[in-house]
Amino acid sequence: MIVLSLAEIADVVGGRLHRADPGAQVTGSVEFDTRKLVPGGLFVALPGEKVDGHDFAAKAVESGAVAVLAAREVDAPAIVVPPLGAGEAHERSVALTGDQDGSGAAVLGALAKLARYVVQRLAEGNLTVVGVTGSSGKTSTKDVIAQLLEPLGPTVAPPGSFNNELGHPWTALRADASTRHLVLELSARGPGHIAHLAEIAPPKIGVVLNVGSAHVGEFGSREGIAKTKGELVEALPEDGVAVLNLDDPLVAAMASRTKARVVFVGETASAHIRAERITLDDEARASFRLVTPAGDADVTLPLHGEHHVGNALSAAAVALELGATPAAIAAGLSSLERRSARRMEVVTRADGVTVLNDSFNANPESMRAGLKALAAMTRESGRRSWAVLGVMGELGADTIPAHDEIGRLVVRLNIAKLVVIGPEAAAMHQGATQEGSWGEEAKLVPDVEAAAALLHDQLRPGDVVLVKASKAAGLWRVAEALLDPGNSPQDNRERSNGGDA
């Protein structure tokens, strides 16, 4: 963050100083976890379902914080912001932090104001803000964009999928006077959420990847999802750039909703930046010819799954806009690292069993992409394939048909074994059975412990296992048990429950 005095911060967020020196300066990072504080930092006191950050104010100052951003007076120097009443911000705060009294909304609102002020100051210089949204692939694409931009100048991007009302301003406040690129991932649980995030850190370049079925239960329809995803391009300035997936009609239609210049990407021949001659190797890694107005280059992605081609094209469009050459982009794409855990993380055990850990989250589109990657990795080699799948959440009325269709797709892709976990996902098992799976090919088990036990008994050297479900299903514990047989899913559950404010 840029250096600011406590008096300046109080003025920006509309707060008052409590037991604080107005001239004291925040020179370190802004943190909501006392374990991450460094000398000169600012501690954000957020309430939660189990702990309240206000109770850690004194500890935060002992850890080096100059002051605490708080909703009430605490036993430490603080900037106290007034409470917010009922409204959308309050509802978002309750959903995010679990607080009911509005204190979370007050602190999050103050954090957003501080981030907006800092980003505006930095944008007057050399900072470019890049926003990425879509129903699936946001995190992977954000990671790719960051890696392509880093050779062009200091770049800040969030870890993992830290893309909500807390993660967005927290990431924006990592930027300082040296930062040239701020790459942000924008998520939404309802209409207006992306517009709100775009106000916090106004993007100059906006990327919309796709419109799928994720959260359709909350939005009502794919058209409702598209309306919300398009809030990103509506936020772009006239001198900005909208990078849109021409292969997705709902995304392509967003061109009419922006004042910015539009760059289309995709496999469609009329796309400004496109992929030609796509091939997959026996590990489902794509190679293609990158075609751009500035020249062409060959790319071999080290990431697993053909769906990464579209993500790579969007990232290439951003990098090209910010000064990279096609040759440099191709070299960057061909040497990518996987930065976010549990997203097509491919590990081969000593006994030859390969685990595709894509357990961070799931929706019908990402589930299909994972299954196609699994099929591609086993089709020619003859290795036995396993799909270990759990529930896809927030699909509303589409829940049963969506799960049924995934079960049928498993059979159509000739995947050898299907393990469906939990009664909520039973329609997958039903779909596979009705499509032609029988006997021991498809199993419905009650929980992750039962799935891990089944796999322990039946896996053999050379098998390839995809583990995927929505985050709440906890299937990452199955993947962890496969990769570290000494730890049971129950052990992993217990390890994941620790933490401090």
C-alpha positions in Angstrom: 0.0 0.0 0.0 1.1 3.6 -0.4 2.2 5.3 2.8 -0.7 7.1 4.6 -1.1 8.6 8.0 -3.9 7.5 10.3 -5.5 10.9 9.9 -5.5 10.5 6.2 -7.0 7.0 6.4 -9.7 8.2 8.9 -10.6 10.9 6.4 -10.8 8.5 3.5 -13.0 5.9 5.3 -15.1 8.4 7.2 -13.9 7.2 10.6 -12.6 8.7 13.8 -9.4 8.2 15.7 -9.4 6.4 19.0 -6.3 6.4 21.2 -4.3 7.0 18.0 -1.6 9.5 16.9 -3.0 11.2 13.8 0.5 11.5 12.3 1.4 7.9 12.7 1.9 6.3 9.3 0.9 2.9 7.9 3.9 1.7 6.0 3.2 -2.0 6.0 0.4 -4.2 4.6 -3.2 -4.3 5.5 -4.2 -7.6 7.1 -7.2 -9.3 8.8 -5.0 -12.1 10.2 -2.7 -11.2 13.1 -0.3 -13.9 12.0 0.4 -12.0 8.7 1.1 -8.6 10.2 4.4 -6.9 9.8 5.7 -3.7 11.5 3.9 -0.7 10.3 0.8 -2.6 9.1 -2.9 -1.9 9.6 -5.1 -4.6 11.2 -8.7 -5.0 9.9 -11.0 -6.2 12.8 -13.6 -8.4 11.1 -16.3 -10.2 13.1 -17.0 -13.8 12.3 -19.1 -16.8 13.3 -16.5 -18.1 15.7 -14.1 -15.3 16.5 -14.3 -11.5 16.4 -11.2 -9.6 15.1 -11.9 -6.8 17.6 -10.9 -9.2 20.4 -7.4 -9.4 18.8 -6.8 -5.7 18.6 -4.1 -5.6 21.3 -2.4 -8.7 19.9 -2.4 -7.0 16.5 -0.5 -4.0 17.8 1.9 -6.2 19.7 2.6 -7.9 16.3 3.5 -4.5 14.7 0.2 -3.0 13.6 0.1 0.8 13.8 -3.6 0.8 14.4 -6.8 -1.2 14.0 -9.6 -0.5 11.5 -12.6 -1.3 13.7 -16.4 -0.9 14.1 -16.1 -0.1 17.8 -13.6 1.2 20.3 -10.9 -1.4 21.2 -8.0 -1.6 23.7 -5.6 -0.3 21.0 -5.1 2.6 18.7 -7.9 2.5 16.2 -9.8 4.1 13.3 -13.4 3.5 14.3 -16.0 3.6 11.5 -19.7 4.1 12.1 -22.1 1.1 11.7 -24.1 0.5 8.6 -27.8 -0.1 8.7 -29.8 -2.7 6.9 -29.2 -2.9 3.2 -27.3 -4.8 0.5 -23.9 -4.1 2.1 -25.2 -5.5 5.4 -26.5 -8.6 3.7 -23.2 -9.2 1.9 -21.4 -8.8 5.1 -23.6 -11.3 6.9 -23.1 -13.8 4.1 -19.3 -13.3 4.2 -18.5 -12.9 7.9 -21.5 -14.3 9.7 -22.0 -11.1 11.8 -25.5 -9.9 12.4 -25.0 -6.4 13.9 -23.7 -4.6 10.8 -20.1 -4.3 12.2 -18.7 -6.5 9.4 -20.4 -4.4 6.8 -19.0 -1.2 8.4 -15.4 -2.5 8.3 -15.7 -4.0 4.9 -17.2 -0.8 3.6 -14.2 1.1 5.1 -11.8 -1.3 3.6 -13.4 -0.8 0.2 -13.1 3.0 0.5 -9.5 2.7 1.4 -8.7 0.4 -1.5 -10.6 2.7 -4.0 -8.6 5.7 -2.8 -5.3 3.9 -3.1 -6.1 2.5 -6.6 -7.2 5.9 -7.8 -4.0 7.4 -6.6 -1.9 4.7 -8.3 -3.9 4.8 -11.5 -2.9 8.4 -11.9 0.6 7.0 -12.4 1.4 3.8 -14.2 -1.0 1.3 -12.7 -3.3 -0.7 -15.0 -6.1 -2.7 -13.4 -7.2 -5.9 -15.1 -10.5 -7.6 -14.1 -11.4 -11.2 -14.9 -14.8 -12.8 -14.5 -16.7 -15.8 -15.9 -18.6 -18.9 -14.6 -15.5 -21.0 -14.6 -11.8 -20.6 -15.2 -11.4 -17.2 -13.4 -8.7 -18.3 -11.1 -6.6 -20.2 -13.6 -6.9 -17.3 -16.1 -6.0 -14.7 -13.5 -2.9 -16.8 -12.7 -2.0 -17.0 -16.4 -2.4 -13.3 -16.9 -0.2 -12.5 -13.9 2.6 -14.7 -15.2 2.4 -13.1 -18.7 2.5 -9.6 -17.2 5.3 -10.1 -14.7 8.1 -9.7 -17.3 6.5 -6.3 -18.2 6.6 -4.9 -14.7 5.7 -5.5 -11.1 2.3 -7.3 -10.9 -0.1 -8.0 -8.0 -2.7 -10.7 -8.1 -4.7 -12.5 -5.4 -3.8 -15.9 -4.1 -6.2 -18.6 -5.1 -9.8 -17.5 -5.5 -9.7 -14.6 -3.1 -12.3 -12.7 -5.1 -15.0 -11.4 -2.8 -15.8 -8.3 -0.9 -12.8 -9.0 1.4 -10.3 -10.5 -1.0 -10.8 -7.8 -3.6 -9.9 -4.8 -1.6 -7.2 -6.7 0.4 -5.5 -7.6 -2.9 -5.9 -4.1 -4.3 -4.1 -2.8 -1.2 -1.1 -5.0 -2.0 -0.3 -2.6 -4.8 2.2 0.3 -4.2 3.9 2.9 -6.2 6.1 0.3 -8.0 3.1 -1.8 -9.1 2.4 -1.7 -12.9 -0.4 -4.3 -13.1 -3.2 -5.2 -10.7 -4.9 -8.4 -11.8 -8.2 -9.0 -10.0 -10.8 -11.8 -10.1 -14.4 -10.7 -9.8 -17.0 -13.2 -8.4 -20.7 -12.7 -7.8 -23.4 -14.4 -5.7 -26.1 -12.1 -7.2 -26.8 -9.0 -9.3 -24.8 -5.9 -8.5 -21.9 -7.8 -6.9 -19.5 -7.4 -9.8 -20.4 -3.8 -10.3 -19.6 -3.2 -6.6 -16.2 -4.9 -6.9 -15.5 -2.8 -10.1 -16.2 0.3 -8.1 -13.5 -0.6 -5.5 -10.8 -1.1 -8.2 -12.0 0.3 -11.5 -10.6 -1.9 -14.3 -9.0 -0.6 -17.5 -9.1 -4.0 -19.1 -12.0 -6.4 -18.5 -12.0 -10.1 -19.4 -15.2 -12.2 -19.6 -14.5 -15.9 -20.1 -17.8 -17.7 -20.3 -21.4 -17.8 -19.0 -22.2 -21.2 -17.6 -24.5 -22.8 -15.0 -22.5 -21.9 -11.8 -24.9 -20.3 -9.3 -27.8 -20.6 -11.6 -30.0 -21.4 -8.6 -29.3 -17.9 -7.3 -29.5 -16.0 -10.6 -32.5 -17.9 -12.1 -31.1 -18.5 -15.6 -27.9 -18.3 -17.7 -29.3 -15.0 -19.0 -29.4 -13.7 -15.5 -25.8 -14.8 -15.0 -24.8 -13.1 -18.2 -26.4 -9.9 -17.1 -24.4 -9.9 -13.9 -21.1 -10.9 -15.6 -21.5 -8.1 -18.1 -21.4 -5.6 -15.2 -17.6 -5.8 -15.7 -17.6 -4.5 -19.2 -20.1 -1.9 -18.3 -17.6 -0.5 -15.8 -14.8 -0.1 -18.3 -13.9 3.5 -19.5 -14.0 4.6 -23.1 -10.3 4.1 -23.4 -10.4 0.7 -21.9 -10.5 -2.8 -23.5 -13.1 -5.5 -23.2 -11.7 -9.0 -23.9 -14.6 -11.2 -24.8 -14.9 -14.9 -25.7 -16.4 -15.0 -29.2 -17.1 -18.7 -28.9 -19.7 -18.1 -26.2 -22.7 -16.2 -27.6 -23.8 -14.8 -24.3 -20.3 -13.3 -23.8 -20.0 -12.1 -27.4 -23.3 -10.2 -27.0 -21.7 -8.1 -24.2 -19.9 -6.1 -26.8 -23.0 -3.9 -27.1 -22.9 -3.2 -23.3 -19.5 -1.4 -23.2 -18.0 1.9 -24.2 -14.6 0.2 -24.4 -12.8 -1.2 -27.4 -13.7 -4.9 -27.9 -11.1 -7.6 -28.5 -12.7 -11.0 -29.4 -10.8 -14.2 -28.6 -11.6 -17.8 -29.4 -11.4 -20.5 -32.0 -13.9 -18.8 -34.3 -12.2 -17.6 -37.5 -13.3 -14.0 -37.0 -11.8 -13.7 -33.5 -9.1 -11.1 -33.2 -6.9 -13.4 -31.2 -7.5 -17.1 -31.9 -6.1 -20.6 -31.6 -5.6 -22.8 -34.7 -4.5 -26.4 -35.2 -5.2 -27.4 -31.6 -3.8 -30.9 -30.6 -3.6 -32.7 -27.3 -0.8 -34.9 -26.1 -1.3 -38.0 -23.9 -1.4 -35.9 -20.8 -4.2 -33.7 -22.2 -1.9 -30.8 -22.7 -2.8 -28.6 -25.6 -0.6 -27.3 -28.4 -1.8 -24.7 -30.9 -0.9 -21.9 -33.2 -1.5 -18.5 -31.6 -2.8 -16.0 -34.2 -2.8 -12.3 -33.4 -2.9 -9.0 -35.4 0.8 -8.5 -34.3 1.9 -12.0 -35.6 1.7 -15.7 -34.9 3.5 -18.1 -32.7 3.4 -21.7 -31.5 2.3 -22.6 -28.0 2.5 -25.8 -26.0 0.7 -25.4 -22.7 2.0 -27.3 -19.7 -1.5 -27.2 -18.1 -3.8 -30.2 -18.4 -7.1 -29.9 -20.2 -8.2 -28.4 -23.6 -10.3 -25.9 -21.7 -7.1 -24.0 -20.9 -6.8 -22.9 -24.5 -9.6 -20.4 -24.2 -8.1 -19.1 -20.9 -4.7 -18.7 -22.6 -6.2 -16.7 -25.4 -7.8 -14.3 -23.0 -4.5 -13.9 -21.1 -2.7 -13.4 -24.4 -5.1 -10.6 -25.4 -4.4 -8.8 -22.1 -0.6 -9.2 -22.5 -0.7 -8.0 -26.1 -2.6 -4.9 -25.0 0.0 -4.1 -22.4 3.1 -4.4 -24.6 4.1 -8.1 -24.9 5.1 -9.5 -28.3 3.5 -12.7 -29.7 6.8 -14.5 -29.3 7.1 -13.5 -25.6 3.5 -14.4 -25.0 4.0 -17.9 -26.6 7.1 -18.4 -24.5 5.3 -17.4 -21.4 2.3 -19.6 -22.1 4.6 -22.6 -22.8 6.3 -22.2 -19.4 3.4 -21.5 -17.1 3.3 -22.7 -13.5 0.2 -23.9 -11.7 -0.2 -21.3 -8.9 -3.5 -22.1 -7.3 -4.1 -25.4 -5.5 -6.7 -28.1 -6.3 -7.2 -26.9 -9.8 -6.2 -29.7 -12.3 -3.3 -30.5 -10.0 -1.7 -33.6 -11.6 0.5 -35.8 -9.4 1.8 -39.3 -10.0 2.4 -41.5 -7.0 5.4 -43.8 -6.7 3.2 -46.8 -7.7 2.2 -45.1 -11.0 -1.3 -44.0 -9.9 -2.0 -40.5 -11.2 -4.3 -38.1 -9.3 -6.0 -35.2 -11.0 -6.9 -33.0 -8.0 -9.5 -30.6 -9.3 -11.4 -30.6 -6.0 -11.5 -26.8 -5.3 -14.9 -26.3 -6.9 -17.2 -27.6 -9.6 -20.1 -26.6 -11.9 -21.4 -28.5 -15.0 -19.0 -26.7 -17.4 -15.9 -27.3 -15.3 -17.0 -30.9 -14.5 -17.3 -31.6 -18.2 -13.8 -30.1 -18.9 -12.3 -32.2 -16.1 -13.9 -35.4 -17.4 -12.8 -34.7 -21.0 -9.2 -34.2 -19.7 -9.4 -37.5 -17.8 -10.6 -39.3 -21.0 -7.9 -37.7 -23.1 -5.2 -38.9 -20.6 -6.3 -42.5 -20.8 -7.8 -43.0 -24.2 -4.6 -43.9 -26.1 -2.6 -45.3 -23.1 -5.1 -47.9 -22.1 -4.7 -46.8 -18.4 -7.8 -47.3 -16.3 -9.7 -44.1 -15.6 -11.6 -43.2 -12.4 -14.0 -40.3 -11.9 -14.6 -39.6 -8.2 -17.3 -37.0 -8.2 -19.4 -35.1 -5.6 -22.2 -32.7 -5.6 -22.3 -29.5 -7.7 -23.9 -26.8 -5.6 -26.2 -23.8 -6.2 -27.9 -25.2 -9.4 -31.4 -24.7 -8.2 -34.1 -26.4 -10.2 -31.4 -27.7 -12.6 -29.7 -29.8 -9.8 -31.1 -33.2 -10.7 -30.9 -32.9 -14.5 -27.4 -31.4 -14.3 -26.1 -34.3 -12.2 -27.9 -36.8 -14.3 -26.2 -35.4 -17.4 -22.7 -35.6 -15.9 -23.3 -39.3 -15.0 -24.3 -40.0 -18.6 -21.2 -38.1 -19.9 -19.0 -40.3 -17.8 -20.3 -43.3 -19.7 -20.2 -41.6 -23.1 -16.5 -40.8 -22.5 -15.8 -44.4 -21.8 -14.4 -43.7 -18.3 -13.9 -47.0 -16.6 -15.0 -46.3 -13.0 -17.4 -43.8 -11.5 -17.5 -43.1 -7.7 -20.3 -40.8 -6.7 -20.1 -39.4 -3.2 -23.1 -38.4 -1.1 -26.9 -38.6 -1.6 -27.0 -35.0 -3.0 -25.1 -36.3 -6.0 -27.1 -39.5 -6.5 -28.5 -38.4 -9.8 -25.0 -38.8 -11.3 -25.1 -42.4 -10.4 -28.6 -42.7 -11.7 -27.6 -41.1 -15.0 -24.6 -43.3 -15.5 -26.7 -46.4 -14.8 -29.4 -45.4 -17.2 -26.8 -44.5 -19.9 -25.4 -48.0 -19.8 -23.1 -48.4 -16.7 -23.8 -51.5 -14.7 -22.3 -53.9 -12.2 -19.1 -52.6 -10.6 -18.5 -49.7 -13.0 -20.5 -47.1 -11.0 -20.6 -46.9 -7.2 -22.6 -44.6 -4.9 -21.0 -44.1 -1.5 -22.2 -42.1 1.4 -19.2 -39.9 2.2 -15.5 -39.1 1.5 -14.3 -41.7 4.1 -16.1 -44.5 2.2 -14.8 -43.2 -1.1 -11.2 -43.2 0.2 -11.6 -46.7 1.5 -12.9 -48.0 -1.8 -10.1 -46.4 -3.7 -7.5 -47.7 -1.3 -8.8 -51.2 -1.9 -9.3 -51.1 -5.7 -6.7 -48.7 -7.2 -3.9 -50.4 -9.1 -0.7 -49.1 -10.6 -1.2 -47.0 -13.7 -4.8 -45.9 -12.8 -5.7 -42.2 -13.4 -8.1 -40.6 -10.9 -10.1 -37.4 -11.3 -11.4 -35.9 -8.0 -13.9 -33.1 -8.4 -16.9 -31.5 -6.7 -18.1 -28.2 -5.3 -16.0 -26.9 -2.5 -18.5 -27.6 0.3 -18.4 -31.3 -0.6 -14.9 -31.6 0.9 -13.6 -33.9 -1.8 -10.1 -32.4 -1.5 -9.8 -34.7 1.5 -10.1 -37.7 -0.8 -7.4 -36.3 -3.0 -5.2 -35.7 0.0 -5.7 -39.2 1.2 -4.8 -40.6 -2.2 -1.6 -38.6 -2.3 -0.6 -39.2 1.3 -2.0 -42.7 2.2 -0.9 -42.2 5.8 -3.5 -39.5 6.4 -7.2 -40.4 6.4 -9.9 -38.0 5.3 -10.9 -37.6 9.0 -7.4 -36.5 9.8 -7.5 -34.0 7.0 -10.9 -32.7 8.3 -9.5 -32.1 11.7 -6.4 -30.4 10.5 -8.5 -27.9 8.4 -10.5 -26.6 11.3 -7.7 -24.7 13.1 -6.9 -21.0 12.7 -6.6 -17.6 14.4 -8.2 -14.2 13.7 
